[in-house]
């Protein structure tokens, strides 16, 4: 596979992630892994996280609606966890005492 092909594939993946991110409904969440699958790259949850890290705070994209597979916020370690939680709570997402939201009820898939 050529370098040019890899660049195009990476750009397509990023575009897919952003397109899906834009349609996650208010008050619902996706996991990094589910978003990677929906964007066509199963197993690329970390790449989704890296892409979203670049979007945090500086964008109108609803980056806050993507959380980890255990229903928790992972962005505390990069300094945006409190903001992400506040944004989600403002949308009606609730977290229990251990910091988890109810993925059974709140997880969203593009075909829902």
C-alpha positions as CSV (number, residue, x, y, z in Angstrom):
1,X,0.0,0.0,0.0
2,X,1.4,3.4,-1.0
3,X,1.9,6.3,1.3
4,X,-0.5,8.3,-0.8
5,X,-3.2,5.6,-0.4
6,X,-2.6,5.5,3.4
7,X,-3.1,9.3,3.6
8,X,-6.3,9.1,1.6
9,X,-7.5,6.2,3.8
10,X,-6.7,8.2,7.0
11,X,-8.5,11.3,5.6
12,X,-11.6,9.2,4.8
13,X,-11.6,7.7,8.3
14,X,-11.3,11.2,9.9
15,X,-14.1,12.5,7.7
16,X,-16.3,9.5,8.6
17,X,-15.6,10.0,12.3
18,X,-16.6,13.7,12.1
19,X,-19.7,13.0,10.1
20,X,-20.9,10.4,12.6
21,X,-20.0,12.6,15.5
22,X,-22.2,15.4,14.1
23,X,-25.3,13.2,14.2
24,X,-25.0,11.8,17.7
25,X,-28.2,13.0,19.3
26,X,-28.2,15.4,22.3
27,X,-28.3,13.4,25.5
28,X,-26.9,10.2,23.9
29,X,-23.3,8.9,23.8
30,X,-21.1,6.7,21.7
31,X,-17.9,4.8,22.8
32,X,-14.6,5.4,21.0
33,X,-14.7,1.8,19.8
34,X,-18.3,2.0,18.5
35,X,-17.5,5.2,16.7
36,X,-14.4,3.5,15.1
37,X,-16.6,0.6,13.9
38,X,-19.2,3.0,12.5
39,X,-16.5,4.9,10.7
40,X,-15.2,1.8,9.0
41,X,-12.2,1.0,11.1
42,X,-12.9,-1.6,13.9
43,X,-10.1,-1.7,16.5
44,X,-9.2,2.0,16.0
45,X,-10.7,3.4,19.2
46,X,-7.4,5.1,20.1
47,X,-7.3,6.8,16.7
48,X,-10.8,8.2,17.4
49,X,-9.6,9.4,20.8
50,X,-6.6,11.1,19.2
51,X,-8.8,12.8,16.6
52,X,-11.3,14.0,19.2
53,X,-8.5,15.3,21.4
54,X,-7.6,17.7,18.6
55,X,-11.3,18.8,18.5
56,X,-11.9,19.4,22.2
57,X,-12.8,22.9,23.2
58,X,-11.7,24.5,20.0
59,X,-14.7,23.3,17.9
60,X,-18.4,23.2,17.6
61,X,-18.3,19.4,17.0
62,X,-20.0,17.6,19.9
63,X,-16.8,15.8,21.0
64,X,-18.2,15.4,24.5
65,X,-20.7,12.7,23.4
66,X,-17.9,10.1,23.0
67,X,-16.9,8.2,26.1
68,X,-15.1,5.0,27.0
69,X,-16.5,1.5,26.8
70,X,-17.2,1.4,30.6
71,X,-19.4,4.4,30.4
72,X,-16.9,6.8,31.8
73,X,-15.2,10.0,30.7
74,X,-11.5,9.4,29.7
75,X,-10.5,13.1,29.2
76,X,-9.6,13.9,32.8
77,X,-6.0,13.0,32.1
78,X,-5.8,15.6,29.4
79,X,-7.6,18.3,31.4
80,X,-11.0,18.4,29.8
81,X,-12.9,15.8,31.9
82,X,-14.7,18.3,34.0
83,X,-15.8,20.3,30.9
84,X,-16.9,17.1,29.2
85,X,-18.9,16.0,32.2
86,X,-20.6,19.4,32.5
87,X,-21.5,19.5,28.8
88,X,-23.0,16.0,29.0
89,X,-24.9,16.7,32.2
90,X,-26.3,19.9,30.6
91,X,-27.6,17.5,27.9
92,X,-29.3,15.3,30.5
93,X,-26.7,12.6,30.8
94,X,-26.4,11.5,34.4
95,X,-23.4,9.7,36.0
96,X,-23.5,7.5,39.1
97,X,-21.3,7.8,42.1
98,X,-18.5,5.9,40.4
99,X,-18.6,8.2,37.4
100,X,-20.4,5.9,35.0
101,X,-23.4,6.7,32.8
102,X,-26.0,4.1,31.8
103,X,-24.7,2.8,28.5
104,X,-27.6,0.4,28.2
105,X,-29.9,3.4,28.0
106,X,-27.7,6.1,26.5
107,X,-25.5,4.4,23.9
108,X,-26.4,5.4,20.4
109,X,-25.7,3.6,17.1
110,X,-26.0,5.3,13.7
111,X,-28.8,3.0,12.7
112,X,-30.9,3.7,15.8
